Amino acid sequence: MKVGFIKSVTALNDWRLFVEMETGSVMVVDLSHKLDTARFGDLRDLKLFRSVSTDGDIVLWGDGRVRLMARELMDVVFVEKKEAL
């Protein structure tokens, strides 16, 4: 049985995700600043954004219409933190 990095992902308000990692760590990831990009612009559709799921390694919306690798998700978290400093 393959185990990924991400245990679960849930859409929150304001284009944020609640992500539970296999390690037991949790994080809230704000994707609102990504909505003006070509890659993530489709996520402005609230129904699509709420369709979020994971296979453990990839965060998926709309059955893979929009995809975000676990590593890229961590980059979003760390870039936000760095910009806040």
QUIDA-V991186 format. One line per field, one symbol per residue. psi: psi as a letter, one per 30 degrees, with the letter a starting at -180 (. if undefined). burial: + if it has 16 or more other ideal C-beta (glycine too) atoms within 10 Angstrom, else -. A space follows every 10 residues. Layout:
BEGIN
psi = ???
burial = ???
END
This chain:
BEGIN
psi = kkkaekelkk kalhhlkjkk lffflllkkj gefffgleeg efffjeeeef gkllgefkkk khhgekkjle eeeeeeeeee eeff.
burial = ----+++-+- +---+-+-+- +-------+- +--------+ --+-----+- ++-+---+++ ++---+-+-+ --+--+---- -----
END
